[in-house]
Amino acid sequence: AYNAGGDWYDIFEVNNKTYIVVADVCDKGVGAALFMSVFRSLIRYSAESLCVQNSGTKEPLDQVIESVNDYMSTKHAASTMFATVFLACINRDIKQLDYVLAGHETPILLSSKGNRYEFEYSGPAIGLFPDASYSIGSTKYDTGSILVGYSDGVVDARNTKDISFGHEKLMQLILKLKKSDSNLKAKTITDTLVHELDEHIGEAAQFDDITAVAAIL
């Protein structure tokens, strides 16, 4: 929204599993962007360190987020900078999605038939409360399922009439794309979403960072 953003997404592999992060640091501009780089590096390092040793059926995503939260809420407590986070692990071998939803906007997960999975919150935003605990959510998915993660700048985007884009419009857009294209690509989802947001915002000023990531499972 300004000269630099505090939102980010990240995608990386550990043990042939795909990890996706969508997150939003409080505030905007250069300060938020600097803390974004710290949060991003810590999450990736913790995931690569903790998950590579895991032999269970669920990834220790709670430990990943708790370690980052403890570090930021103690070492950088004076800054009062925090981040909402959606961290997910896609295990293609058993078609399972593990996740932590830490104060972040609820993602969208649609099955191949269009049924929606209801995500559960895991805990608060990270960087605020030392020793906060987080739970892991987990669900099976079928081939052709769609996962979309996004920051609040997507649903809160406003037009000149001060009307927000909203969760319902986002959901309807994903469903429409799914029904109209049997070979839907993740890039088509994000490209179309950006176009629709630009059309919605029109001449209004963008007041928040916008980030979205999609995956066809």
N, C-alpha and C positions, 0 to 999 in steps of 0.2 A: 504493500500500500504506500510505503514511503521509499526512501532510497535504498533500503535493504530490508530483508525479511527475517522474521523469527520462526516461521513455519519451516518444516522440512519433511522430506520422506527419504527413506533409505531402503535398499534391497541388497541382501548379501546371502551367501551360501555357507552353511556349516554342516558337515557330515551328510552331504547330498540333500539337505533340507533347506527350504527357502524361507528367509526371515524378512518380514516387511515391517517397517516403522513409519507411522504417520504421527507427527507431533507438532505442538504449538507452544512456543515460549511466550510468556506474558509480555505485554507491551509490543512496540514496533520500532523499526529503525535499527541503527548500527548497534546499540547496546544489546538489543534482543538477538541480533544476528551473531554477535560474539558469544553470547551464552548458548545460542543454538549449536554452535560448533563444539562447545564443551559437552553439552548434553549428548549430542550425536556421537562424539568420540567415545564417551563413557559407556553408552548403551551398546555400541558395536563391540567394544573391547570386552565388556562383561559378558555379552552373549557368546562371543567367540571363546572366551576363557571357560565359562561355566557349562555351556551346552556341548562342547566338544567331548567332554568327559562323561556325558550322560548316557546311561544304558537302559533307562526306563521307557515307558510308553508315552510319557508326557515330558515335554521340555521344561527345565526349571526356570521358566520365564519370571516367576515371582521373585526368585533369588536375583535375577538380573536387574529387575526394576528396584528391588529393595536395596541392593548395593549402590546403585546410582543415586537413589533418593537419600540414603544415609550420608553419602559423600557430599552431595550438593547442599543438603539441609544443615550440615555442620561446617564444612569448609567455606561455604559461601553464604552463610546465614545472614550476614549483614546486607547482602544485596537484595534479599527478598525476591529473587528471581525464581520462577517455577515454570514447569512445563506440563501440559496435558499430553498423554501418550497412548497410542494404540500400537502394541507390539504383538505380532503374530508369527507363528511358525507353521509352515505348510509342509506336512509330511506326506509326500506323494506315494510312498510305498504302502501305507495303510489308509490313505485318503483321510487324513485327520488334520484339523486346524486347532492348534492351541493358541491361546491369546491372553494378554493382560490389557485391560481397558482402564487406564488410570486417569479418571476425570475428563476423558476426551469424548468428542462427538461419537455417537454410536455408529459403527460401520454398517454397511449393507452386505449381507451374504444371501444370495439367492440360489436355490437348487436348480438343476437342469429343467425342472418342471415349473419353476417360478415361485416356489415356496420360500418364505423368508425365515431366516434364523433370528431368534431374539438374543442378542448379546446381553451379558450381565456385567455390571460394573465390578471392577476388581479392587478399587481403592482410590484414594485422593490423587490429585496432581502431584508430581514428584518435585522435591526440592523445598517443601514446606515443613513437613513434620518428621523429625528424626524418629527412627524405629517404627515408622508406619508399616503395616503388613498389607500384603496384596495376595489375592487369590488367582488361581489359573482357571480360565474357562476352556472348554474343549468340546468339539463337535466333529462328527463325521461329515463328509461331503461326497457328492457324486460327480463323475466326470461331466464337465460343462457348467459347473457352478460358477457364479460370478461373485467376486469380492471387490468391494469399493470402500476405500478409506479416504477420509477427507477432514479438513480443518473447518472450524466454525465460520471462516470467511466465505465458504461455499453457501451454506444455508442462510447466513446472515446478510449476504450481498443484497443491497437495496437499490431500488430504482429512483427516479425523480419524484415519485409519489410516496416514497418512504415505505414501499412494500418489499418485504424480504423474499428471497428466492424460495426458501422454506424446504423442510424435509419431504413433504408430500410431492412437491414438484420434482425434487431430485429422484425420489423413488419411481415416479411415473415415467421419468425420462429413461431410467435404467430398464424398466419393464418394456417400454416401447422399443428400445434398441434390441432387447433380447428377442422379442416377438418378430421383429422385422428382418433379422439377420441370423440365419442358422449357423453361420460361421463367424460370429462376432469376435472381433479382436479387442484386446485391452486398450490399445491406442485409439481405437475408434470411440470407445467410451470416454476417455479423458479429453480427446479432441472435441467431441460433440459437447461435452459438459462445459468446456472453456468457451466454446462458441455461444452456447445458450446463456451462460453467465454474462458474456459481453453484451448480448442482445438485451438481457434483462436490465443490466446496469445502465446501459445507454449513455446519456450525458451526465449521469450522477457521478459524484466522486467516489472512488474506491476507498473505503475507510478501514479495511482489514486485509491482511495477507490471505491469499487463496492457495490451497494445496490439495491435490487429489491424486490418488494412485489406484489403479485397477488391475485385477488379475483374473484370468480365465483358468479355473482349476481343473 
